Amino acid sequence: MGSFANIGIPGLILIIVILLLLFGPSKLPELGKAIGQTLKEFRNSTKEVIDSNQNEKQ
């Protein structure tokens, strides 16, 4: 997430405008939900890998 921290507010607004133009306002809630679920699954799987690595070291 380090690269996303450098975007700032103007960059975030630009990304939102581009998404609105590409997908339209009716698709954005679905897109946001899908992105949120993907990030949640990614975090969970990353946590599992880290936990298993720590258990192997012990």
C-alpha distance matrix in Angstrom:
0.0 3.8 5.5 5.3 6.6 9.5 10.7 13.0 15.6 17.7 15.1 14.1 17.9 18.5 16.1 18.0 21.3 20.6 19.8 22.9 25.0 23.9 24.1 26.2 25.9 27.3 24.7 21.6 21.9 22.2 19.2 17.1 18.6 17.9 14.2 14.1 16.2 14.3 11.0 13.5 15.3 12.4 11.5 15.3 16.0 13.5 15.1 18.5 18.0 17.1 20.0 22.4 21.6 22.4 25.5 26.7 26.5 28.6
3.8 0.0 3.8 5.5 5.4 7.3 9.8 12.1 15.3 17.2 14.8 14.7 18.5 18.8 17.1 19.4 22.4 21.8 21.6 24.7 26.5 25.7 26.4 28.4 28.2 30.0 27.5 24.3 25.0 25.5 22.3 20.2 22.0 21.5 17.7 17.7 20.0 18.0 14.8 17.2 18.9 15.9 14.9 18.6 19.1 16.2 17.7 21.1 20.2 18.9 22.0 24.3 23.1 23.6 27.0 28.0 27.4 29.6
5.5 3.8 0.0 3.8 5.4 5.7 7.4 10.6 13.8 15.0 12.1 12.6 16.3 16.0 14.4 17.1 19.8 18.9 19.0 22.3 23.7 22.9 24.0 26.2 26.3 28.3 25.8 22.8 24.0 24.5 21.1 19.4 21.7 20.9 17.1 17.8 20.3 18.1 15.4 18.4 20.0 16.9 16.7 20.5 20.8 18.2 20.3 23.4 22.4 21.6 24.8 26.9 25.7 26.6 29.9 30.7 30.3 32.7
5.3 5.5 3.8 0.0 3.8 5.4 5.5 8.3 11.0 12.6 9.8 9.4 13.2 13.5 11.7 14.0 16.9 16.5 16.4 19.4 21.2 20.7 21.4 23.3 23.1 25.2 22.8 19.6 20.6 21.5 18.3 16.3 18.7 18.4 14.6 15.2 18.1 16.4 13.6 16.6 18.7 16.2 15.9 19.7 20.5 18.4 20.2 23.5 23.1 22.4 25.3 27.6 26.9 27.7 30.8 32.0 31.8 33.9
6.6 5.4 5.4 3.8 0.0 3.8 5.7 7.0 10.1 12.4 10.6 10.4 14.0 15.0 13.9 15.9 18.8 19.0 19.1 21.8 23.7 23.6 24.4 25.8 25.3 27.5 25.5 22.0 22.8 24.1 21.1 18.7 21.0 21.2 17.5 17.3 20.4 19.1 16.0 18.4 20.9 18.5 17.4 21.2 22.3 19.9 21.2 24.7 24.4 23.1 25.9 28.5 27.6 28.0 31.2 32.6 32.0 34.0
9.5 7.3 5.7 5.4 3.8 0.0 3.8 5.8 9.5 10.8 9.0 10.1 13.5 13.8 13.4 16.0 18.3 18.3 19.2 21.8 23.3 23.5 24.7 26.2 26.0 28.5 26.6 23.3 24.6 25.9 22.8 20.7 23.4 23.5 19.8 20.2 23.3 21.8 18.9 21.7 24.0 21.4 20.7 24.5 25.4 22.9 24.5 27.9 27.3 26.1 29.1 31.5 30.4 30.8 34.2 35.3 34.6 36.7
10.7 9.8 7.4 5.5 5.7 3.8 0.0 3.8 6.9 7.6 5.3 6.5 9.8 10.0 9.7 12.3 14.5 14.6 15.6 18.2 19.6 20.0 21.3 22.6 22.5 25.2 23.4 20.1 21.8 23.3 20.1 18.3 21.3 21.5 18.0 18.8 22.1 20.7 18.3 21.3 23.7 21.5 21.2 25.0 25.9 23.9 25.7 29.0 28.6 27.8 30.7 33.1 32.3 33.0 36.2 37.3 37.0 39.1
13.0 12.1 10.6 8.3 7.0 5.8 3.8 0.0 3.8 5.8 5.5 6.2 8.8 10.2 10.8 12.5 14.5 15.7 16.7 18.6 20.4 21.3 22.5 23.2 22.5 25.4 24.1 20.6 22.0 24.1 21.3 19.1 22.2 23.0 19.6 19.9 23.4 22.7 20.1 22.7 25.5 23.6 23.0 26.6 28.1 26.1 27.4 30.9 30.9 29.8 32.5 35.1 34.5 34.8 38.0 39.4 39.0 40.8
15.6 15.3 13.8 11.0 10.1 9.5 6.9 3.8 0.0 3.8 5.5 5.0 6.2 8.6 9.9 10.6 12.4 14.3 15.3 16.5 18.5 20.0 20.9 21.1 20.0 23.1 22.4 18.9 20.3 22.8 20.3 18.1 21.3 22.6 19.6 19.8 23.6 23.3 21.0 23.4 26.4 25.0 24.5 28.0 29.7 28.1 29.3 32.7 33.0 32.2 34.6 37.3 37.0 37.3 40.3 42.0 41.7 43.4
17.7 17.2 15.0 12.6 12.4 10.8 7.6 5.8 3.8 0.0 3.8 5.4 5.1 6.2 8.7 10.0 10.6 12.4 14.3 15.4 16.7 18.5 20.0 20.1 19.6 23.0 22.4 19.2 21.2 23.6 21.0 19.3 22.9 23.8 21.0 21.8 25.5 24.9 23.0 25.8 28.5 27.0 26.9 30.5 31.9 30.3 31.9 35.2 35.3 34.6 37.3 39.8 39.3 39.9 43.0 44.4 44.1 46.1
15.1 14.8 12.1 9.8 10.6 9.0 5.3 5.5 5.5 3.8 0.0 3.8 5.4 5.0 6.2 8.7 9.9 10.6 12.3 14.3 15.4 16.5 18.2 19.0 18.9 22.1 20.9 17.7 20.0 21.8 18.8 17.5 21.0 21.5 18.4 19.6 23.1 22.1 20.4 23.4 25.8 24.1 24.4 27.9 29.0 27.5 29.4 32.5 32.4 32.0 34.8 37.1 36.6 37.4 40.5 41.7 41.6 43.7
14.1 14.7 12.6 9.4 10.4 10.1 6.5 6.2 5.0 5.4 3.8 0.0 3.8 5.4 5.1 6.3 8.7 9.9 10.6 12.4 14.4 15.4 16.3 16.9 16.3 19.3 18.1 14.7 16.6 18.6 15.9 14.1 17.6 18.5 15.5 16.5 20.1 19.6 17.8 20.7 23.3 22.0 22.1 25.6 27.0 25.8 27.5 30.6 30.9 30.5 33.1 35.5 35.3 36.1 39.0 40.4 40.5 42.4
17.9 18.5 16.3 13.2 14.0 13.5 9.8 8.8 6.2 5.1 5.4 3.8 0.0 3.8 5.4 5.1 6.2 8.7 9.9 10.5 12.4 14.3 15.3 15.2 14.5 17.9 17.4 14.2 16.4 18.8 16.5 15.1 18.7 19.9 17.5 18.5 22.1 21.9 20.6 23.3 26.0 25.1 25.3 28.6 30.1 29.2 30.8 33.9 34.3 34.1 36.5 38.9 38.9 39.7 42.5 44.0 44.2 46.0
18.5 18.8 16.0 13.5 15.0 13.8 10.0 10.2 8.6 6.2 5.0 5.4 3.8 0.0 3.8 5.5 5.2 6.2 8.6 9.9 10.7 12.4 14.3 14.6 14.9 18.3 17.5 14.8 17.6 19.5 16.8 16.1 19.9 20.4 18.0 19.7 23.1 22.4 21.4 24.5 26.7 25.5 26.2 29.6 30.7 29.7 31.8 34.6 34.7 34.8 37.4 39.6 39.4 40.5 43.3 44.5 44.8 46.9
16.1 17.1 14.4 11.7 13.9 13.4 9.7 10.8 9.9 8.7 6.2 5.1 5.4 3.8 0.0 3.8 5.5 5.1 6.2 8.6 9.9 10.5 12.0 13.1 13.5 16.5 15.0 12.2 15.0 16.5 13.4 12.9 16.6 16.8 14.3 16.3 19.5 18.7 17.9 21.1 23.2 22.0 23.0 26.2 27.2 26.5 28.6 31.3 31.5 31.7 34.4 36.4 36.4 37.6 40.3 41.5 41.9 44.1
18.0 19.4 17.1 14.0 15.9 16.0 12.3 12.5 10.6 10.0 8.7 6.3 5.1 5.5 3.8 0.0 3.8 5.5 5.1 6.1 8.7 9.9 10.4 10.7 10.3 13.4 12.4 9.4 12.1 14.2 11.8 11.1 14.8 15.7 13.8 15.4 18.8 18.6 18.1 20.8 23.2 22.6 23.5 26.5 27.8 27.5 29.3 32.0 32.6 32.9 35.3 37.4 37.7 38.8 41.3 42.7 43.4 45.3
21.3 22.4 19.8 16.9 18.8 18.3 14.5 14.5 12.4 10.6 9.9 8.7 6.2 5.2 5.5 3.8 0.0 3.8 5.4 5.1 6.3 8.7 10.1 9.8 10.1 13.6 13.3 11.0 14.3 16.3 14.1 14.1 17.8 18.5 17.0 18.9 22.1 21.8 21.6 24.4 26.6 26.0 27.1 30.1 31.3 30.9 33.0 35.6 36.0 36.5 38.9 40.9 41.2 42.4 44.9 46.2 46.8 48.8
20.6 21.8 18.9 16.5 19.0 18.3 14.6 15.7 14.3 12.4 10.6 9.9 8.7 6.2 5.1 5.5 3.8 0.0 3.8 5.4 5.1 6.2 8.6 9.5 11.1 14.2 12.9 11.3 14.8 16.0 13.3 14.0 17.7 17.6 16.0 18.6 21.4 20.7 20.8 23.9 25.6 24.8 26.3 29.3 30.1 29.8 32.2 34.5 34.7 35.4 38.0 39.7 39.9 41.5 43.9 45.0 45.7 47.9
19.8 21.6 19.0 16.4 19.1 19.2 15.6 16.7 15.3 14.3 12.3 10.6 9.9 8.6 6.2 5.1 5.4 3.8 0.0 3.8 5.4 5.1 5.9 7.3 8.6 11.2 9.5 7.7 11.3 12.2 9.5 10.5 14.1 14.0 12.8 15.5 18.1 17.6 18.1 21.0 22.6 22.3 23.9 26.6 27.5 27.6 29.9 32.1 32.5 33.4 35.8 37.5 38.0 39.6 41.8 43.0 43.9 46.0
22.9 24.7 22.3 19.4 21.8 21.8 18.2 18.6 16.5 15.4 14.3 12.4 10.5 9.9 8.6 6.1 5.1 5.4 3.8 0.0 3.8 5.5 5.5 4.8 5.7 9.0 8.5 7.2 10.9 12.5 10.8 11.8 15.1 15.8 15.2 17.4 20.1 20.2 20.8 23.4 25.2 25.2 26.7 29.2 30.4 30.7 32.7 34.9 35.6 36.5 38.7 40.5 41.2 42.6 44.8 46.1 47.1 49.1
25.0 26.5 23.7 21.2 23.7 23.3 19.6 20.4 18.5 16.7 15.4 14.4 12.4 10.7 9.9 8.7 6.3 5.1 5.4 3.8 0.0 3.8 5.9 5.7 8.2 11.1 10.7 10.4 14.2 15.1 13.3 15.0 18.2 18.3 17.8 20.4 22.8 22.5 23.3 26.1 27.6 27.4 29.2 31.8 32.6 32.8 35.2 37.3 37.7 38.7 41.1 42.7 43.2 44.9 47.1 48.2 49.2 51.3
23.9 25.7 22.9 20.7 23.6 23.5 20.0 21.3 20.0 18.5 16.5 15.4 14.3 12.4 10.5 9.9 8.7 6.2 5.1 5.5 3.8 0.0 3.8 6.0 9.3 11.1 9.5 9.8 13.5 13.6 11.4 13.7 16.7 16.1 15.7 18.8 20.8 20.1 21.3 24.3 25.3 25.1 27.3 29.7 30.2 30.6 33.2 35.0 35.3 36.6 39.0 40.4 40.9 42.8 44.9 45.8 47.0 49.3
24.1 26.4 24.0 21.4 24.4 24.7 21.3 22.5 20.9 20.0 18.2 16.3 15.3 14.3 12.0 10.4 10.1 8.6 5.9 5.5 5.9 3.8 0.0 3.8 6.7 7.7 5.8 6.8 10.3 10.2 8.7 11.3 13.9 13.6 13.9 16.8 18.5 18.4 19.9 22.5 23.6 23.9 26.0 28.1 28.8 29.7 32.0 33.7 34.3 35.8 37.9 39.3 40.2 42.0 43.8 45.0 46.4 48.4
26.2 28.4 26.2 23.3 25.8 26.2 22.6 23.2 21.1 20.1 19.0 16.9 15.2 14.6 13.1 10.7 9.8 9.5 7.3 4.8 5.7 6.0 3.8 0.0 3.8 5.6 5.8 6.8 10.2 11.0 10.5 12.5 15.1 15.6 16.2 18.5 20.4 20.9 22.2 24.5 25.9 26.5 28.3 30.4 31.4 32.3 34.4 36.2 37.1 38.4 40.3 41.9 42.9 44.5 46.3 47.7 49.0 50.9
25.9 28.2 26.3 23.1 25.3 26.0 22.5 22.5 20.0 19.6 18.9 16.3 14.5 14.9 13.5 10.3 10.1 11.1 8.6 5.7 8.2 9.3 6.7 3.8 0.0 3.8 5.6 5.5 8.0 10.0 10.2 11.3 13.7 15.1 15.8 17.4 19.6 20.6 21.7 23.5 25.4 26.2 27.6 29.6 31.1 32.0 33.7 35.6 36.9 38.0 39.7 41.5 42.7 44.0 45.8 47.4 48.7 50.3
27.3 30.0 28.3 25.2 27.5 28.5 25.2 25.4 23.1 23.0 22.1 19.3 17.9 18.3 16.5 13.4 13.6 14.2 11.2 9.0 11.1 11.1 7.7 5.6 3.8 0.0 3.8 5.8 7.0 8.1 9.6 11.2 12.6 14.0 15.6 17.0 18.6 20.0 21.6 23.0 24.6 25.9 27.5 29.0 30.5 31.8 33.4 35.0 36.5 37.9 39.3 41.0 42.5 43.9 45.4 47.0 48.6 50.1
24.7 27.5 25.8 22.8 25.5 26.6 23.4 24.1 22.4 22.4 20.9 18.1 17.4 17.5 15.0 12.4 13.3 12.9 9.5 8.5 10.7 9.5 5.8 5.8 5.6 3.8 0.0 3.8 5.7 5.5 6.2 8.7 10.2 10.8 12.3 14.3 15.7 16.7 18.5 20.2 21.4 22.6 24.5 26.1 27.3 28.6 30.4 31.9 33.2 34.7 36.3 37.8 39.2 40.8 42.3 43.8 45.4 47.0
21.6 24.3 22.8 19.6 22.0 23.3 20.1 20.6 18.9 19.2 17.7 14.7 14.2 14.8 12.2 9.4 11.0 11.3 7.7 7.2 10.4 9.8 6.8 6.8 5.5 5.8 3.8 0.0 3.8 5.4 4.9 6.0 8.5 9.8 10.3 12.0 14.1 15.2 16.3 18.1 19.9 20.8 22.3 24.2 25.6 26.6 28.3 30.2 31.4 32.6 34.3 36.0 37.3 38.6 40.4 42.0 43.3 44.9
21.9 25.0 24.0 20.6 22.8 24.6 21.8 22.0 20.3 21.2 20.0 16.6 16.4 17.6 15.0 12.1 14.3 14.8 11.3 10.9 14.2 13.5 10.3 10.2 8.0 7.0 5.7 3.8 0.0 3.8 5.4 5.1 6.1 8.6 9.9 10.5 12.3 14.2 15.4 16.4 18.4 19.9 21.1 22.5 24.4 25.6 26.9 28.7 30.4 31.5 32.8 34.7 36.2 37.4 38.9 40.8 42.2 43.6
22.2 25.5 24.5 21.5 24.1 25.9 23.3 24.1 22.8 23.6 21.8 18.6 18.8 19.5 16.5 14.2 16.3 16.0 12.2 12.5 15.1 13.6 10.2 11.0 10.0 8.1 5.5 5.4 3.8 0.0 3.8 5.5 5.2 6.2 8.7 9.9 10.7 12.3 14.3 15.4 16.7 18.4 20.1 21.2 22.7 24.3 25.8 27.2 28.8 30.4 31.6 33.2 34.8 36.3 37.6 39.2 41.0 42.4
19.2 22.3 21.1 18.3 21.1 22.8 20.1 21.3 20.3 21.0 18.8 15.9 16.5 16.8 13.4 11.8 14.1 13.3 9.5 10.8 13.3 11.4 8.7 10.5 10.2 9.6 6.2 4.9 5.4 3.8 0.0 3.8 5.4 5.2 6.2 8.6 10.0 10.6 12.3 14.2 15.5 16.5 18.4 20.1 21.2 22.4 24.3 25.9 27.1 28.6 30.2 31.7 33.0 34.6 36.2 37.7 39.2 40.9
17.1 20.2 19.4 16.3 18.7 20.7 18.3 19.1 18.1 19.3 17.5 14.1 15.1 16.1 12.9 11.1 14.1 14.0 10.5 11.8 15.0 13.7 11.3 12.5 11.3 11.2 8.7 6.0 5.1 5.5 3.8 0.0 3.8 5.5 5.1 6.1 8.6 9.9 10.6 12.2 14.3 15.2 16.4 18.3 20.0 20.9 22.4 24.4 25.8 26.9 28.4 30.3 31.6 32.8 34.5 36.2 37.6 39.1
18.6 22.0 21.7 18.7 21.0 23.4 21.3 22.2 21.3 22.9 21.0 17.6 18.7 19.9 16.6 14.8 17.8 17.7 14.1 15.1 18.2 16.7 13.9 15.1 13.7 12.6 10.2 8.5 6.1 5.2 5.4 3.8 0.0 3.8 5.5 5.1 6.2 8.6 10.0 10.5 12.3 14.2 15.4 16.5 18.4 19.9 21.1 22.7 24.5 25.8 26.9 28.7 30.4 31.6 32.9 34.8 36.4 37.7
17.9 21.5 20.9 18.4 21.2 23.5 21.5 23.0 22.6 23.8 21.5 18.5 19.9 20.4 16.8 15.7 18.5 17.6 14.0 15.8 18.3 16.1 13.6 15.6 15.1 14.0 10.8 9.8 8.6 6.2 5.2 5.5 3.8 0.0 3.8 5.4 5.2 6.2 8.7 9.9 10.7 12.3 14.3 15.4 16.6 18.2 20.0 21.2 22.7 24.4 25.8 27.1 28.7 30.3 31.6 33.2 34.9 36.5
14.2 17.7 17.1 14.6 17.5 19.8 18.0 19.6 19.6 21.0 18.4 15.5 17.5 18.0 14.3 13.8 17.0 16.0 12.8 15.2 17.8 15.7 13.9 16.2 15.8 15.6 12.3 10.3 9.9 8.7 6.2 5.1 5.5 3.8 0.0 3.8 5.5 5.1 6.2 8.6 10.0 10.5 12.3 14.3 15.4 16.3 18.3 20.0 21.1 22.4 24.2 25.8 27.0 28.5 30.2 31.7 33.1 34.8
14.1 17.7 17.8 15.2 17.3 20.2 18.8 19.9 19.8 21.8 19.6 16.5 18.5 19.7 16.3 15.4 18.9 18.6 15.5 17.4 20.4 18.8 16.8 18.5 17.4 17.0 14.3 12.0 10.5 9.9 8.6 6.1 5.1 5.4 3.8 0.0 3.8 5.4 5.2 6.1 8.7 9.8 10.6 12.3 14.3 15.3 16.5 18.4 20.1 21.1 22.4 24.4 25.8 26.9 28.5 30.4 31.8 33.1
16.2 20.0 20.3 18.1 20.4 23.3 22.1 23.4 23.6 25.5 23.1 20.1 22.1 23.1 19.5 18.8 22.1 21.4 18.1 20.1 22.8 20.8 18.5 20.4 19.6 18.6 15.7 14.1 12.3 10.7 10.0 8.6 6.2 5.2 5.5 3.8 0.0 3.8 5.5 5.1 6.2 8.5 9.9 10.6 12.3 14.1 15.3 16.6 18.4 20.0 21.0 22.6 24.4 25.8 26.9 28.7 30.5 31.8
14.3 18.0 18.1 16.4 19.1 21.8 20.7 22.7 23.3 24.9 22.1 19.6 21.9 22.4 18.7 18.6 21.8 20.7 17.6 20.2 22.5 20.1 18.4 20.9 20.6 20.0 16.7 15.2 14.2 12.3 10.6 9.9 8.6 6.2 5.1 5.4 3.8 0.0 3.8 5.4 5.2 6.1 8.6 9.9 10.6 12.1 14.2 15.4 16.6 18.3 19.9 21.2 22.6 24.4 25.8 27.1 28.9 30.6
11.0 14.8 15.4 13.6 16.0 18.9 18.3 20.1 21.0 23.0 20.4 17.8 20.6 21.4 17.9 18.1 21.6 20.8 18.1 20.8 23.3 21.3 19.9 22.2 21.7 21.6 18.5 16.3 15.4 14.3 12.3 10.6 10.0 8.7 6.2 5.2 5.5 3.8 0.0 3.8 5.5 5.0 6.1 8.6 9.9 10.4 12.1 14.2 15.3 16.3 18.1 19.9 21.0 22.4 24.2 25.8 27.1 28.7
13.5 17.2 18.4 16.6 18.4 21.7 21.3 22.7 23.4 25.8 23.4 20.7 23.3 24.5 21.1 20.8 24.4 23.9 21.0 23.4 26.1 24.3 22.5 24.5 23.5 23.0 20.2 18.1 16.4 15.4 14.2 12.2 10.5 9.9 8.6 6.1 5.1 5.4 3.8 0.0 3.8 5.4 5.2 6.2 8.7 9.9 10.6 12.4 14.4 15.4 16.4 18.4 20.1 21.1 22.5 24.5 26.0 27.2
15.3 18.9 20.0 18.7 20.9 24.0 23.7 25.5 26.4 28.5 25.8 23.3 26.0 26.7 23.2 23.2 26.6 25.6 22.6 25.2 27.6 25.3 23.6 25.9 25.4 24.6 21.4 19.9 18.4 16.7 15.5 14.3 12.3 10.7 10.0 8.7 6.2 5.2 5.5 3.8 0.0 3.8 5.5 5.1 6.1 8.5 9.8 10.6 12.4 14.2 15.2 16.5 18.4 20.0 21.0 22.6 24.6 25.9
12.4 15.9 16.9 16.2 18.5 21.4 21.5 23.6 25.0 27.0 24.1 22.0 25.1 25.5 22.0 22.6 26.0 24.8 22.3 25.2 27.4 25.1 23.9 26.5 26.2 25.9 22.6 20.8 19.9 18.4 16.5 15.2 14.2 12.3 10.5 9.8 8.5 6.1 5.0 5.4 3.8 0.0 3.8 5.5 5.3 6.0 8.5 9.9 10.6 12.3 14.1 15.4 16.6 18.4 20.0 21.2 22.8 24.6
11.5 14.9 16.7 15.9 17.4 20.7 21.2 23.0 24.5 26.9 24.4 22.1 25.3 26.2 23.0 23.5 27.1 26.3 23.9 26.7 29.2 27.3 26.0 28.3 27.6 27.5 24.5 22.3 21.1 20.1 18.4 16.4 15.4 14.3 12.3 10.6 9.9 8.6 6.1 5.2 5.5 3.8 0.0 3.8 5.5 5.1 6.1 8.6 9.9 10.5 12.1 14.2 15.3 16.4 18.2 20.0 21.2 22.7
15.3 18.6 20.5 19.7 21.2 24.5 25.0 26.6 28.0 30.5 27.9 25.6 28.6 29.6 26.2 26.5 30.1 29.3 26.6 29.2 31.8 29.7 28.1 30.4 29.6 29.0 26.1 24.2 22.5 21.2 20.1 18.3 16.5 15.4 14.3 12.3 10.6 9.9 8.6 6.2 5.1 5.5 3.8 0.0 3.8 5.5 5.1 6.2 8.8 10.0 10.5 12.3 14.3 15.3 16.4 18.4 20.2 21.2
16.0 19.1 20.8 20.5 22.3 25.4 25.9 28.1 29.7 31.9 29.0 27.0 30.1 30.7 27.2 27.8 31.3 30.1 27.5 30.4 32.6 30.2 28.8 31.4 31.1 30.5 27.3 25.6 24.4 22.7 21.2 20.0 18.4 16.6 15.4 14.3 12.3 10.6 9.9 8.7 6.1 5.3 5.5 3.8 0.0 3.8 5.4 5.0 6.3 8.7 9.8 10.6 12.4 14.3 15.3 16.6 18.6 20.2
13.5 16.2 18.2 18.4 19.9 22.9 23.9 26.1 28.1 30.3 27.5 25.8 29.2 29.7 26.5 27.5 30.9 29.8 27.6 30.7 32.8 30.6 29.7 32.3 32.0 31.8 28.6 26.6 25.6 24.3 22.4 20.9 19.9 18.2 16.3 15.3 14.1 12.1 10.4 9.9 8.5 6.0 5.1 5.5 3.8 0.0 3.8 5.4 5.2 6.2 8.6 10.0 10.7 12.4 14.3 15.5 16.8 18.7
15.1 17.7 20.3 20.2 21.2 24.5 25.7 27.4 29.3 31.9 29.4 27.5 30.8 31.8 28.6 29.3 33.0 32.2 29.9 32.7 35.2 33.2 32.0 34.4 33.7 33.4 30.4 28.3 26.9 25.8 24.3 22.4 21.1 20.0 18.3 16.5 15.3 14.2 12.1 10.6 9.8 8.5 6.1 5.1 5.4 3.8 0.0 3.8 5.5 5.1 6.0 8.5 9.9 10.5 12.2 14.2 15.5 16.7
18.5 21.1 23.4 23.5 24.7 27.9 29.0 30.9 32.7 35.2 32.5 30.6 33.9 34.6 31.3 32.0 35.6 34.5 32.1 34.9 37.3 35.0 33.7 36.2 35.6 35.0 31.9 30.2 28.7 27.2 25.9 24.4 22.7 21.2 20.0 18.4 16.6 15.4 14.2 12.4 10.6 9.9 8.6 6.2 5.0 5.4 3.8 0.0 3.8 5.5 5.1 6.1 8.6 9.9 10.5 12.3 14.3 15.5
18.0 20.2 22.4 23.1 24.4 27.3 28.6 30.9 33.0 35.3 32.4 30.9 34.3 34.7 31.5 32.6 36.0 34.7 32.5 35.6 37.7 35.3 34.3 37.1 36.9 36.5 33.2 31.4 30.4 28.8 27.1 25.8 24.5 22.7 21.1 20.1 18.4 16.6 15.3 14.4 12.4 10.6 9.9 8.8 6.3 5.2 5.5 3.8 0.0 3.8 5.5 5.2 6.2 8.6 9.9 10.6 12.5 14.5
17.1 18.9 21.6 22.4 23.1 26.1 27.8 29.8 32.2 34.6 32.0 30.5 34.1 34.8 31.7 32.9 36.5 35.4 33.4 36.5 38.7 36.6 35.8 38.4 38.0 37.9 34.7 32.6 31.5 30.4 28.6 26.9 25.8 24.4 22.4 21.1 20.0 18.3 16.3 15.4 14.2 12.3 10.5 10.0 8.7 6.2 5.1 5.5 3.8 0.0 3.8 5.5 5.1 6.2 8.6 9.9 10.8 12.6
20.0 22.0 24.8 25.3 25.9 29.1 30.7 32.5 34.6 37.3 34.8 33.1 36.5 37.4 34.4 35.3 38.9 38.0 35.8 38.7 41.1 39.0 37.9 40.3 39.7 39.3 36.3 34.3 32.8 31.6 30.2 28.4 26.9 25.8 24.2 22.4 21.0 19.9 18.1 16.4 15.2 14.1 12.1 10.5 9.8 8.6 6.0 5.1 5.5 3.8 0.0 3.8 5.4 5.1 6.2 8.7 10.0 10.8
22.4 24.3 26.9 27.6 28.5 31.5 33.1 35.1 37.3 39.8 37.1 35.5 38.9 39.6 36.4 37.4 40.9 39.7 37.5 40.5 42.7 40.4 39.3 41.9 41.5 41.0 37.8 36.0 34.7 33.2 31.7 30.3 28.7 27.1 25.8 24.4 22.6 21.2 19.9 18.4 16.5 15.4 14.2 12.3 10.6 10.0 8.5 6.1 5.2 5.5 3.8 0.0 3.8 5.4 5.0 6.2 8.7 10.0
21.6 23.1 25.7 26.9 27.6 30.4 32.3 34.5 37.0 39.3 36.6 35.3 38.9 39.4 36.4 37.7 41.2 39.9 38.0 41.2 43.2 40.9 40.2 42.9 42.7 42.5 39.2 37.3 36.2 34.8 33.0 31.6 30.4 28.7 27.0 25.8 24.4 22.6 21.0 20.1 18.4 16.6 15.3 14.3 12.4 10.7 9.9 8.6 6.2 5.1 5.4 3.8 0.0 3.8 5.4 5.1 6.4 8.9
22.4 23.6 26.6 27.7 28.0 30.8 33.0 34.8 37.3 39.9 37.4 36.1 39.7 40.5 37.6 38.8 42.4 41.5 39.6 42.6 44.9 42.8 42.0 44.5 44.0 43.9 40.8 38.6 37.4 36.3 34.6 32.8 31.6 30.3 28.5 26.9 25.8 24.4 22.4 21.1 20.0 18.4 16.4 15.3 14.3 12.4 10.5 9.9 8.6 6.2 5.1 5.4 3.8 0.0 3.8 5.4 5.2 6.5
25.5 27.0 29.9 30.8 31.2 34.2 36.2 38.0 40.3 43.0 40.5 39.0 42.5 43.3 40.3 41.3 44.9 43.9 41.8 44.8 47.1 44.9 43.8 46.3 45.8 45.4 42.3 40.4 38.9 37.6 36.2 34.5 32.9 31.6 30.2 28.5 26.9 25.8 24.2 22.5 21.0 20.0 18.2 16.4 15.3 14.3 12.2 10.5 9.9 8.6 6.2 5.0 5.4 3.8 0.0 3.8 5.4 5.2
26.7 28.0 30.7 32.0 32.6 35.3 37.3 39.4 42.0 44.4 41.7 40.4 44.0 44.5 41.5 42.7 46.2 45.0 43.0 46.1 48.2 45.8 45.0 47.7 47.4 47.0 43.8 42.0 40.8 39.2 37.7 36.2 34.8 33.2 31.7 30.4 28.7 27.1 25.8 24.5 22.6 21.2 20.0 18.4 16.6 15.5 14.2 12.3 10.6 9.9 8.7 6.2 5.1 5.4 3.8 0.0 3.8 5.5
26.5 27.4 30.3 31.8 32.0 34.6 37.0 39.0 41.7 44.1 41.6 40.5 44.2 44.8 41.9 43.4 46.8 45.7 43.9 47.1 49.2 47.0 46.4 49.0 48.7 48.6 45.4 43.3 42.2 41.0 39.2 37.6 36.4 34.9 33.1 31.8 30.5 28.9 27.1 26.0 24.6 22.8 21.2 20.2 18.6 16.8 15.5 14.3 12.5 10.8 10.0 8.7 6.4 5.2 5.4 3.8 0.0 3.8
28.6 29.6 32.7 33.9 34.0 36.7 39.1 40.8 43.4 46.1 43.7 42.4 46.0 46.9 44.1 45.3 48.8 47.9 46.0 49.1 51.3 49.3 48.4 50.9 50.3 50.1 47.0 44.9 43.6 42.4 40.9 39.1 37.7 36.5 34.8 33.1 31.8 30.6 28.7 27.2 25.9 24.6 22.7 21.2 20.2 18.7 16.7 15.5 14.5 12.6 10.8 10.0 8.9 6.5 5.2 5.5 3.8 0.0
